[in-house]
Amino acid sequence: MSSCRKVLFICKENVCRSIMAEAILNAVKGDRPLTVASRGLVVLFPEPLNPKAVAVLKGNEMEPSKEYSEEFVPEVDVTEGTLILTMSEQEKKQVLKSARRFGAPAEVYTLGEYAGEKTDVNSPYGGTLADYGAYYEYIDILVKMAAEKLFNKLDKEEEE
């Protein structure tokens, strides 16, 4: 497997959790040559991002990279060196099934699994703004743990 040059966060609809994770990793990646994106598994048409998720990001001085959800298209989104981080085990299974069907070369983990935690990041649907804030804080911790692991790996490869 070649060096990771792209991180793709995936959740069900790409309107909240994966958007938050993408914004957080983009904020902490510094000048590393790393493409960070997010997609959804069930995107029948581009939907506006969840306004509570956007408000929480803006409250943390971050901006989402887009205004509408995007569908995960394995034959387009997965290239050599792509690390896929899903929000749940169920989403991971769906991604693996899709990736295999298209022969896409990818490393696929749940965000929690890659960060070293045995946990899913479930959806805060219908929650209050405070609930979304709590989800953001949880995702922030997991993304930063995952980033530390990824950046250590990338820095080590740079030295070699």
Protein Blocks (a to p, Z undefined) as FASTA:
>chain_A
ZZdfbdcdddfkopmmmmmmmmmmmmmnmmadcddddddfblfbacdddfklmmmmmmno
pacfbfbdcdddfklmpcghiacddfbfklmmmmmmmmmmnopacddddfklmnopacdd
ddfehiafklmmmmmmmmmmmmmmmmmmmmmmmmmmmmZZ
